[in-house]
Amino acid sequence: MIAAVTEINNLHSAFSRVEASRGMAGVDGIRIGEFKKRLASNLANLSLELRTGQYRPLPLLKFLVAKRDGSPRALTVPAVRDRVAQAAVLNVVERLFEEEFEDVSFAYRKGRSVKKAACRIRDLREQGYCYVLEADIDSYFESIDHEILFPRVEEVVQDEDILRLIRIWVKAEVYDGRTIFTMDRGLPQGSVISPILANLFLDDFDEAMLAEGHKIVRYADDFIILTKHRSHAEAALELTEDVLSQLQLALDVEDTRITEFSQGFKFLGLVFMKDSIFAPFERKRCKREILFMPPPFDMEGYLSGKRSWP
């Protein structure tokens, strides 16, 4: 399987995937445009490192940006070369993961979208599912337990070379301006491989809901469960809390409630009211204010083993 990952055409496809998603430079300061100027040699070197087992990712760059309300949000960005390596693996293993996923999840999957999730909700409402359990998992990406995640990944991917890569990307080193630390929990949100792993981690949850006959529509860690009776929604809430507890997760209490279409609710940026779906006026995307950016990373010190950063 690693041969398919390191095939040059696959690496070119992986670079195109990274280029399309844009994004900033990582700790090495190399932007996508700069990487592209020496694309052939960069991909050849990356192919060799991956094929011979010499590949090691650089630390993630952690910085803070402002949310819409002004509060800080931490983001982590891998170097461009590492995003390309992850995309190359994703190109090869994505099909294997897709075979595991249920029809109820709509995020981070080809051919799926917010619009299709909304259509599924509309169809269920028309079938008489009028009660809605709105729910959101508290700090989902930061809370994912590696000891639960890795055995699940091993059920899907049997290739040890690929598993080794996934492990080092999940247990990533992170540079925050003061030190370098290793993630022992959670998924790095800026990594190409993280969304598909996040979906896999909640696949058991999806299956548990479906096994009890619940109609669930999930988009990443946001989901709703639709029922025909309020008592069924209450039972779904109880089961949700139990299953998430087994996954070492918890609901965001402030964003969890049982409501009805007649009262209206918001989900995925849309407003559902009675038999209508409203999309708010599209807001102009504004560039997020950077609240904190670490000082330049000491690449020479890192590669030589001398950690001379602040």
GISUL-V494864 format. One record per backbone hydrogen bond with DSSP energy under -0.5 kcal/mol. CO is the residue of the C=O (numbers start at 0). NH is the residue of the N-H. Records with the same first field share a line. If there is no record, write none. Layout:
CO = NH, NH
This chain:
0 = 4
1 = 5
2 = 6
6 = 9, 10
7 = 11
8 = 12
9 = 13
10 = 14
11 = 15
12 = 16
13 = 17
14 = 18
15 = 19
16 = 20
17 = 21
18 = 21
25 = 28
28 = 30
29 = 25, 79
30 = 34
31 = 35
32 = 36
33 = 37
34 = 37
35 = 38
37 = 41
38 = 42
39 = 43
40 = 44
41 = 45
42 = 46
43 = 47
44 = 48
45 = 49
46 = 50
47 = 51
48 = 52, 53, 54
58 = 26
59 = 61, 174
60 = 76
62 = 74
63 = 290, 291
64 = 72
66 = 69
70 = 66
72 = 64
74 = 62
76 = 60
78 = 82
79 = 83
80 = 84
81 = 85
82 = 86
83 = 87
84 = 88
85 = 89
86 = 90
87 = 91
88 = 91, 92
89 = 93
92 = 95, 96
93 = 97
94 = 98
95 = 99
96 = 99, 100
101 = 104
103 = 217
108 = 111
112 = 116
113 = 117
114 = 118
115 = 119
116 = 120
117 = 121
118 = 122
119 = 123
120 = 124
121 = 125
122 = 126
123 = 128
124 = 127
127 = 129
129 = 260
130 = 226
131 = 133, 258
132 = 224
133 = 256
134 = 222
135 = 251
136 = 139
138 = 142
139 = 142, 143
140 = 186
143 = 145, 185
144 = 147, 148
145 = 149
147 = 151
148 = 152
149 = 153
150 = 154
151 = 155
152 = 155, 156
155 = 157
158 = 162
159 = 163
160 = 164
161 = 165
162 = 166
163 = 167
164 = 168
165 = 169
166 = 170
169 = 171
171 = 182
172 = 59
173 = 175, 180
174 = 61
178 = 175
180 = 173
186 = 188
187 = 190
190 = 193, 194
192 = 196
193 = 197
194 = 198
195 = 199
196 = 200
197 = 201
199 = 202, 203
201 = 205
202 = 206
203 = 207
204 = 208
205 = 209
206 = 210
207 = 211
208 = 211, 213
209 = 212
213 = 215
214 = 225
216 = 223
217 = 105
218 = 221
220 = 136
221 = 218
222 = 134
223 = 216
224 = 132
225 = 214
226 = 130
228 = 231, 232
229 = 233
230 = 234
231 = 235
232 = 236
233 = 237
234 = 238
235 = 239
236 = 240
237 = 241
238 = 242
239 = 243
240 = 244
241 = 245
242 = 246
243 = 248
244 = 247
249 = 137
250 = 252
251 = 254
252 = 255
256 = 133
258 = 131
259 = 262, 263
260 = 273
264 = 271
266 = 269
268 = 279
269 = 266, 271
270 = 272, 277
271 = 264
272 = 275
275 = 272
277 = 270, 279
288 = 65, 290
291 = 63
296 = 298
297 = 301
298 = 302
299 = 303
300 = 304, 305
301 = 304
304 = 306
305 = 307
